[in-house]
Amino acid sequence: MLRASVDLGTNTCLLLVAEWDEVKGEVKKIVFDTTSIVRLGERVDVTKLLSEVAIERTLKTLKAYADKLRSFALDPGKAICVATSQARDAENGAEFFTRVEKETGLKFEILSGKDEAHYTFLGGILPGMQTSKTAVIDIGGGSTEFMAESGGLSLDMGSVRFTERYFKTKPGMPISDQQFWDCQEAVDQMLEKVKTWRNRLPNDTQLLAVAGTATTLAAYHLSLVRYDASLIDQVVLTRGDLHRMVEELKWRTAEERRQLPGMEQGREDVILAGTLILWRSMELLGFQNCRVSSRGLRFGVLNMA
């Protein structure tokens, strides 16, 4: 039986079509899996509105996704479609999703931060991992979720949100040292809210990083020419790896980052903020390393059907 999901975030929009095992309640085979950078949440942190340019950009992708679902003989209206941080923040979010349903047939549910963390945890776990000894971090464009089997939390701290707040630069210019330190201080302050959650977890808990920041860093770490999920799922990054990546990224312009191996096109301007969030999370929460998963929310929400 085929099931499909669409995960619409602040920065990306993902479509998954998979064979679903009804007995085990899990994905049996990935049929189609794709990601598009739409930046729907562009400037939402400031304006609290989805811009017309971002709306049109996203609608174009969603119309293509609806057509792809029909090519698999699937009804777009029955796909499990979820939206996250930008939809929670935008005052015109409801109006946008009404238009989406009218023009594409896709029906979206806006997840709370708690539900987003829950389904990300369910979807991110890789085969063979023990859920009781795993904690998931999902660095999105507008928020970051921390989740373990015992529960979790969501913070309004993401790669797009913090890039727009702290890393504004003129085209062709790198960020300044002061901008970097201001952003790091803000990340560290946000992470104070996570320490109680971390203290409840076993010391040997394995951190698992999902979503675009993590998979891009894994591809960069491997110098991948072409994205390969099977290789991404084997990557383990140490705190030293993340610190080195932060140092390598912060002195480069967005254009220079775009040329780095494994860099997902369209993510070069926000990758530094995402990397900083992951590195500081590992440092302040006492994780020596993190494994990377190419899976995540789009897999977890298939359980909602």
Phi, psi and chi 1 to 4 in degrees:
 res  aa     phi    psi   chi1   chi2   chi3   chi4
   1 MET       -  130.1  176.2 -174.9 -179.4      -
   2 LEU   -87.9  137.5  -70.1 -176.8      -      -
   3 ARG  -127.4  150.4  -76.8 -169.6 -175.9  179.3
   4 ALA  -133.0  148.6      -      -      -      -
   5 SER  -139.9  150.4   64.8      -      -      -
   6 VAL  -126.1  125.9  178.1      -      -      -
   7 ASP  -113.5  108.7  167.8   11.2      -      -
   8 LEU  -105.3  109.9  178.2   56.3      -      -
   9 GLY  -107.8 -168.8      -      -      -      -
  10 THR   -66.3  -38.3  -61.1      -      -      -
  11 ASN  -110.4  -35.8 -164.1   42.6      -      -
  12 THR  -124.5  162.7   57.0      -      -      -
  13 CYS  -133.2  124.9 -173.2      -      -      -
  14 LEU  -121.1  141.1  -56.2   92.6      -      -
  15 LEU  -122.6  129.6  169.7   64.5      -      -
  16 LEU  -127.1  130.9  171.6   66.1      -      -
  17 VAL  -121.8  125.6  178.6      -      -      -
  18 ALA  -143.8  153.0      -      -      -      -
  19 GLU   -79.2  127.0  -71.1 -174.1   11.5      -
  20 TRP  -107.0  129.8 -176.8 -102.8      -      -
  21 ASP   -87.5  106.6 -170.8  -40.8      -      -
  22 GLU   -64.7  -33.3  -68.0  -79.8    1.0      -
  23 VAL   -73.0  -49.3  176.9      -      -      -
  24 LYS   -83.7  -16.9  -65.3 -177.9  178.7  179.3
  25 GLY    66.0   45.6      -      -      -      -
  26 GLU  -151.8  166.1   63.4 -175.4   25.2      -
  27 VAL   -70.6  127.6  169.8      -      -      -
  28 LYS   -91.8  -38.4 -176.9  162.0   56.3  176.1
  29 LYS  -155.8  134.0  179.4 -176.8  177.2 -177.5
  30 ILE   -82.0  120.5  -61.7  170.7      -      -
  31 VAL   -92.8  -41.7  176.9      -      -      -
  32 PHE  -154.1  134.8 -175.8   77.9      -      -
  33 ASP  -149.9  118.6 -170.1   18.6      -      -
  34 THR  -144.0  157.4 -168.5      -      -      -
  35 THR  -131.3  139.4  -57.3      -      -      -
  36 SER  -130.6  136.7  -57.0      -      -      -
  37 ILE   -88.2  115.0  -68.0 -176.4      -      -
  38 VAL  -112.9  -21.0  -64.8      -      -      -
  39 ARG    50.9   48.6 -163.5   66.0   61.6   86.7
  40 LEU   -60.5  -33.4  177.7   60.8      -      -
  41 GLY   -87.2   19.1      -      -      -      -
  42 GLU   -57.0  119.7 -174.1  172.4   20.9      -
  43 ARG    64.6   11.3  -69.8 -172.3   55.9   75.3
  44 VAL   -63.9  -31.5  167.0      -      -      -
  45 ASP   -59.0  -29.7 -173.9   50.4      -      -
  46 VAL   -96.6  -48.3  175.3      -      -      -
  47 THR   -89.1  -22.0   66.6      -      -      -
  48 LYS    62.6   22.0  -56.8  -56.2  178.5 -173.7
  49 LEU  -134.8  144.2  -67.1  170.3      -      -
  50 LEU   -77.2  127.4  -58.0  174.4      -      -
  51 SER   -77.7  156.3   72.6      -      -      -
  52 GLU   -63.4  -37.1 -167.8   57.9   35.9      -
  53 VAL   -64.0  -45.1  172.0      -      -      -
  54 ALA   -66.7  -37.0      -      -      -      -
  55 ILE   -62.4  -47.6  -74.3  172.7      -      -
  56 GLU   -64.6  -39.2  -67.0  -59.6  -32.4      -
  57 ARG   -61.4  -43.2 -164.3  164.2   53.9 -141.9
  58 THR   -72.8  -40.9  -55.7      -      -      -
  59 LEU   -59.6  -38.5  -85.9  171.6      -      -
  60 LYS   -59.8  -44.0 -178.8  178.9  179.2 -179.8
  61 THR   -67.2  -43.2  -66.8      -      -      -
  62 LEU   -66.3  -34.4  -69.0  175.1      -      -
  63 LYS   -65.2  -39.3  -71.9  175.3 -178.4  177.2
  64 ALA   -65.5  -38.8      -      -      -      -
  65 TYR   -65.6  -41.5  -77.2    4.0      -      -
  66 ALA   -61.8  -41.1      -      -      -      -
  67 ASP   -63.5  -39.7  -71.0  -19.0      -      -
  68 LYS   -63.6  -41.1  176.3   59.5   72.1  172.3
  69 LEU   -62.2  -41.0  -70.8  172.2      -      -
  70 ARG   -64.3  -31.9  -65.6 -174.7 -173.0   98.9
  71 SER   -66.2  -20.3   75.1      -      -      -
  72 PHE   -96.9   11.3  -72.2  108.9      -      -
  73 ALA    62.9   33.0      -      -      -      -
  74 LEU  -106.9  142.3  -67.2  171.7      -      -
  75 ASP   -82.2  117.8  179.3   -2.8      -      -
  76 PRO   -53.8  -30.9  -26.6   36.0      -      -
  77 GLY   -69.2  -15.0      -      -      -      -
  78 LYS  -103.5   -1.6  -66.4 -176.6  178.4  179.2
  79 ALA   -69.6  149.1      -      -      -      -
  80 ILE   -87.7  107.6  -57.6  163.7      -      -
  81 CYS  -114.9  125.0  -56.4      -      -      -
  82 VAL  -128.9  147.6  -63.6      -      -      -
  83 ALA  -125.4  155.1      -      -      -      -
  84 THR  -124.1 -126.4   55.0      -      -      -
  85 SER   -55.2  -48.5  176.6      -      -      -
  86 GLN   -63.5  -32.1   85.3  -62.3  -28.0      -
  87 ALA   -73.0  -32.2      -      -      -      -
  88 ARG   -69.4  -31.6  -65.2 -166.6  -68.8  -95.3
  89 ASP   -89.7  -30.4  -67.9  -13.3      -      -
  90 ALA   -79.4  129.6      -      -      -      -
  91 GLU   -69.3  -25.9  -65.3  173.0    3.5      -
  92 ASN  -102.0   21.4   57.7  -16.9      -      -
  93 GLY   -61.9  -45.4      -      -      -      -
  94 ALA   -61.8  -41.8      -      -      -      -
  95 GLU   -61.3  -41.7  177.4 -175.1  -22.8      -
  96 PHE   -62.5  -45.2  166.9   70.2      -      -
  97 PHE   -72.6  -26.2  -72.4  111.7      -      -
  98 THR   -64.5  -42.5  -62.6      -      -      -
  99 ARG   -66.0  -40.7 -177.5  178.4  171.5 -171.9
 100 VAL   -58.6  -47.4  167.4      -      -      -
 101 GLU   -63.0  -39.4 -177.4  175.4   -7.9      -
 102 LYS   -65.8  -40.8 -179.5  178.8  179.7 -179.5
 103 GLU   -91.7  -19.1  -63.6 -172.6   21.6      -
 104 THR  -125.7  -21.7   70.0      -      -      -
 105 GLY    88.6   -9.3      -      -      -      -
 106 LEU   -77.0  130.5  -61.5  168.2      -      -
 107 LYS  -111.3  115.5  -58.8  175.6 -177.6  177.8
 108 PHE   -98.1  144.6  -84.0   85.0      -      -
 109 GLU  -113.4  131.7  177.3  178.6  -17.1      -
 110 ILE   -88.2  117.5  -60.4  174.7      -      -
 111 LEU   -83.5  143.5  -65.2 -178.8      -      -
 112 SER   -71.4  163.5   66.6      -      -      -
 113 GLY   -59.7  -36.8      -      -      -      -
 114 LYS   -65.3  -45.5 -177.7  178.4  179.4 -179.9
 115 ASP   -67.7  -37.5  -75.3  -16.9      -      -
 116 GLU   -59.5  -44.8 -177.8 -179.6   -5.0      -
 117 ALA   -63.2  -42.4      -      -      -      -
 118 HIS   -61.3  -50.2  171.1   68.8      -      -
 119 TYR   -74.1  -27.2  -73.7  112.5      -      -
 120 THR   -66.4  -39.8  -63.8      -      -      -
 121 PHE   -63.0  -47.4 -178.5   78.1      -      -
 122 LEU   -59.3  -41.6  -72.7 -179.3      -      -
 123 GLY   -83.0  -25.1      -      -      -      -
 124 GLY   -81.8  -27.0      -      -      -      -
 125 ILE   -57.9  129.8  -61.7  -67.5      -      -
 126 LEU   -90.4  154.7  -67.2  168.3      -      -
 127 PRO   -53.5  133.6  -27.6   36.5      -      -
 128 GLY    93.2  -11.6      -      -      -      -
 129 MET   -83.6  143.0  -62.5 -169.1   76.0      -
 130 GLN   -87.0  119.2  -68.1 -178.2  -98.3      -
 131 THR   -61.5  -32.1   55.9      -      -      -
 132 SER   -71.9  -15.7   61.2      -      -      -
 133 LYS  -119.8   25.6  -68.6 -172.4  175.5 -177.9
 134 THR  -128.9  138.8  -56.3      -      -      -
 135 ALA  -123.9  135.9      -      -      -      -
 136 VAL  -107.5  136.0  171.3      -      -      -
 137 ILE  -118.0  128.2  178.2  172.5      -      -
 138 ASP  -121.4  103.5  174.3    3.4      -      -
 139 ILE   -92.1  105.1  -58.4  168.5      -      -
 140 GLY   -97.2 -171.4      -      -      -      -
 141 GLY   -74.9  -35.7      -      -      -      -
 142 GLY  -111.3  -21.0      -      -      -      -
 143 SER  -146.2  165.1   65.1      -      -      -
 144 THR  -128.3  128.7  -65.9      -      -      -
 145 GLU  -107.0  140.8  -78.9   67.4   48.0      -
 146 PHE  -120.5  128.4  -63.0   86.4      -      -
 147 MET  -146.2  138.2 -169.7   69.3 -169.8      -
 148 ALA  -133.4  176.4      -      -      -      -
 149 GLU   -59.6  -30.2 -161.1  171.4   51.1      -
 150 SER   -84.1   -6.3   58.0      -      -      -
 151 GLY   132.7 -179.0      -      -      -      -
 152 GLY  -168.1 -164.7      -      -      -      -
 153 LEU  -156.3  163.5   68.3  163.0      -      -
 154 SER  -125.0  135.4  177.1      -      -      -
 155 LEU  -117.6  143.0  -58.9  179.5      -      -
 156 ASP   -78.6   68.8  -75.0  -23.3      -      -
 157 MET  -145.6  110.1  168.9  179.1   70.6      -
 158 GLY  -144.2  172.9      -      -      -      -
 159 SER   -66.7  -38.8   61.2      -      -      -
 160 VAL   -75.9  -47.9  173.7      -      -      -
 161 ARG   -56.3  -46.6 -169.4 -172.6  -62.3  -89.3
 162 PHE   -79.9  -25.4  -88.5   32.5      -      -
 163 THR   -65.4  -45.1  -65.2      -      -      -
 164 GLU   -67.5  -31.4  -68.4  179.4   -9.8      -
 165 ARG   -77.7  -40.5  -77.9 -171.8 -171.3  179.5
 166 TYR  -119.8  -18.9  -60.0  103.1      -      -
 167 PHE  -115.9   37.6  -69.6  160.3      -      -
 168 LYS   -71.9  125.5  -65.6  177.1 -177.1  177.0
 169 THR  -140.1  162.0   60.1      -      -      -
 170 LYS   -75.4  150.7  -65.8  179.1 -179.9  178.3
 171 PRO   -53.5  134.0  -27.3   36.2      -      -
 172 GLY    83.0    6.4      -      -      -      -
 173 MET  -116.2  141.2  -65.7  -67.6  -68.3      -
 174 PRO   -78.9  169.1   29.4  -34.7      -      -
 175 ILE   -74.4  161.5   65.1  163.9      -      -
 176 SER   -88.6  163.9   67.8      -      -      -
 177 ASP   -59.8  -39.6  -72.9  -18.0      -      -
 178 GLN   -64.6  -40.5 -171.0   60.3   53.8      -
 179 GLN   -60.6  -42.4  -73.6  175.6  -55.8      -
 180 PHE   -63.0  -47.6  177.4   81.2      -      -
 181 TRP   -65.7  -36.6  -68.7  118.6      -      -
 182 ASP   -62.9  -42.0  -72.9  -13.1      -      -
 183 CYS   -67.1  -43.8 -172.6      -      -      -
 184 GLN   -62.0  -41.0  179.2  172.9  -39.6      -
 185 GLU   -62.1  -40.6 -178.4  179.5    1.2      -
 186 ALA   -66.3  -40.6      -      -      -      -
 187 VAL   -61.8  -47.3  170.4      -      -      -
 188 ASP   -60.9  -39.0  -71.2   -2.5      -      -
 189 GLN   -64.9  -41.6  -72.3  177.5   -5.7      -
 190 MET   -63.5  -37.7  -67.9  -69.9  -80.6      -
 191 LEU   -70.4  -15.8  -71.0  171.5      -      -
 192 GLU   -58.5  -30.0  -72.8  -64.7  -40.3      -
 193 LYS   -72.3  -13.7  -56.4  173.6 -176.0  177.2
 194 VAL   -98.2  -13.6 -168.5      -      -      -
 195 LYS   -64.1  -35.4  -71.1 -176.6  175.8  179.2
 196 THR   -63.6  -42.4  -60.4      -      -      -
 197 TRP   -59.9  -44.6  168.7   83.7      -      -
 198 ARG   -64.6  -38.5  173.1   61.6  175.6  109.5
 199 ASN   -66.5  -18.7  -69.3  -23.0      -      -
 200 ARG   -83.7  -10.6  -66.9 -162.5  -60.5  -96.5
 201 LEU   -92.0  151.5  -57.3  178.9      -      -
 202 PRO   -58.7  147.9  -23.1   33.1      -      -
 203 ASN   -60.3  -30.6  -70.3  -26.0      -      -
 204 ASP   -91.8   18.7   60.8  -11.7      -      -
 205 THR   -61.5  133.8  -63.2      -      -      -
 206 GLN   -89.1  125.7  170.9   67.7   64.4      -
 207 LEU   -82.9  132.9 -176.2   64.9      -      -
 208 LEU  -121.3  119.7 -179.5   66.7      -      -
 209 ALA  -100.6  128.4      -      -      -      -
 210 VAL  -120.9  170.7  -55.5      -      -      -
 211 ALA    84.7  178.1      -      -      -      -
 212 GLY   -61.5  -37.9      -      -      -      -
 213 THR   -59.1  -50.1  -71.1      -      -      -
 214 ALA   -65.3  -45.0      -      -      -      -
 215 THR   -68.6  -33.9   57.0      -      -      -
 216 THR   -66.7  -41.8  -61.3      -      -      -
 217 LEU   -65.3  -36.5  -67.9  175.5      -      -
 218 ALA   -65.2  -41.7      -      -      -      -
 219 ALA   -65.7  -38.9      -      -      -      -
 220 TYR   -63.8  -43.5  175.7   35.1      -      -
 221 HIS   -59.7  -37.9 -179.3   71.6      -      -
 222 LEU   -89.5   -5.7  -64.4  173.3      -      -
 223 SER    55.5   44.0  -63.0      -      -      -
 224 LEU   -70.4  135.1  -69.2 -175.3      -      -
 225 VAL   -83.9  -35.9  175.0      -      -      -
 226 ARG  -129.9  136.6 -178.8  175.0  -62.7  175.8
 227 TYR   -62.3  133.4 -174.8   86.4      -      -
 228 ASP  -140.2  105.5 -174.4  -28.2      -      -
 229 ALA   -59.9  -34.4      -      -      -      -
 230 SER   -65.0  -31.6   64.8      -      -      -
 231 LEU   -79.9  -39.6  -65.0  177.7      -      -
 232 ILE   -57.1  -41.3  -63.9  -64.9      -      -
 233 ASP   -69.0   -8.1  -71.1  -16.9      -      -
 234 GLN  -100.3   -4.8  -61.8  176.7   43.9      -
 235 VAL   -78.5  135.3  170.6      -      -      -
 236 VAL  -123.9  122.4  176.2      -      -      -
 237 LEU  -106.3  133.3  -60.9  172.4      -      -
 238 THR   -90.3  168.5   66.4      -      -      -
 239 ARG   -60.6  -36.9  -68.7 -159.0  -56.0 -144.3
 240 GLY   -63.4  -39.6      -      -      -      -
 241 ASP   -59.8  -45.6  -68.9  -30.6      -      -
 242 LEU   -67.1  -41.0  -91.3  -62.4      -      -
 243 HIS   -61.3  -43.2 -168.8 -174.5      -      -
 244 ARG   -62.4  -42.2  173.0  179.5   55.8   78.7
 245 MET   -64.1  -40.5  -69.6  178.1 -176.4      -
 246 VAL   -58.1  -46.8  166.2      -      -      -
 247 GLU   -64.3  -36.9  -66.9  -61.9  -38.3      -
 248 GLU   -72.2  -31.0  -70.1  174.8   -9.8      -
 249 LEU   -84.6  -33.8  -67.8  169.1      -      -
 250 LYS   -70.5  -26.1   75.0  177.2 -175.1  179.9
 251 TRP   -91.8   -3.2   61.3  -95.4      -      -
 252 ARG   -94.3  150.6  -73.7 -178.6  164.0   91.7
 253 THR   -77.4  167.9   65.4      -      -      -
 254 ALA   -59.8  -40.0      -      -      -      -
 255 GLU   -63.5  -39.8  176.9   58.8   35.3      -
 256 GLU   -67.8  -35.6  -70.9  169.6  -23.1      -
 257 ARG   -66.4  -34.8  -66.1  176.6 -160.2  148.2
 258 ARG   -59.4  -27.3 -172.2 -177.9  -64.5  125.6
 259 GLN   -84.5   -7.3  -51.6  -53.4  -41.7      -
 260 LEU   -70.6  146.9  -65.1  171.9      -      -
 261 PRO   -62.9  136.2   23.2  -34.9      -      -
 262 GLY    82.5   -3.1      -      -      -      -
 263 MET   -74.2  121.2 -174.1   61.1   60.1      -
 264 GLU   -70.2  124.0 -177.8 -178.8    9.5      -
 265 GLN   -63.4  130.0  -60.4  -56.4  -66.5      -
 266 GLY    99.6   -8.0      -      -      -      -
 267 ARG  -106.2   -5.6 -166.3  175.9  -68.8  -81.3
 268 GLU   -62.6  -28.3   63.4  -82.2   -6.5      -
 269 ASP   -80.9  -21.9   58.7  -28.2      -      -
 270 VAL  -111.2   -3.0  -60.8      -      -      -
 271 ILE   -67.0  -32.4 -170.7   63.4      -      -
 272 LEU   -63.8  -46.9  174.4   57.5      -      -
 273 ALA   -61.5  -41.3      -      -      -      -
 274 GLY   -64.0  -41.9      -      -      -      -
 275 THR   -65.1  -40.5  -51.3      -      -      -
 276 LEU   -61.8  -41.5 -177.2   57.4      -      -
 277 ILE   -62.9  -43.3  -68.9  169.1      -      -
 278 LEU   -67.2  -44.8 -178.5   54.6      -      -
 279 TRP   -61.9  -47.5  170.7   50.6      -      -
 280 ARG   -68.2  -32.8  -61.9  -51.2  -65.8  166.8
 281 SER   -62.0  -43.2  -64.9      -      -      -
 282 MET   -66.9  -41.6  -67.6  170.5   67.6      -
 283 GLU   -65.8  -50.8  -71.6  -79.0   -2.5      -
 284 LEU   -81.0  -21.8  -62.6 -175.0      -      -
 285 LEU  -102.6    2.8  -57.8  179.3      -      -
 286 GLY    75.2   36.3      -      -      -      -
 287 PHE  -102.9  122.4  -68.1  107.0      -      -
 288 GLN   -72.4  -32.2  -64.1  -62.1  -41.3      -
 289 ASN  -151.6  172.5   58.8   54.3      -      -
 290 CYS  -141.5  139.6   72.1      -      -      -
 291 ARG   -89.1  153.9 -170.4  171.6  174.1 -175.1
 292 VAL  -111.9  138.2  178.1      -      -      -
 293 SER  -122.1  134.0  171.5      -      -      -
 294 SER   -79.9   -6.8   63.1      -      -      -
 295 ARG   -91.1 -173.6  -58.5 -172.6  173.6 -156.5
 296 GLY   161.2 -142.5      -      -      -      -
 297 LEU   -55.7  -42.9 -178.1   61.3      -      -
 298 ARG   -62.2  -27.3   68.1 -164.5 -175.7  -76.6
 299 PHE   -78.7  -43.2  -77.1   79.2      -      -
 300 GLY   -63.8  -38.6      -      -      -      -
 301 VAL   -72.7  -11.1  -64.5      -      -      -
 302 LEU   -61.6  -20.6  -69.5  178.5      -      -
 303 ASN   -72.1  -12.2  -69.5  -83.4      -      -
 304 MET   -78.5  -16.5  -67.1  171.4   62.2      -
 305 ALA   -66.5      -      -      -      -      -
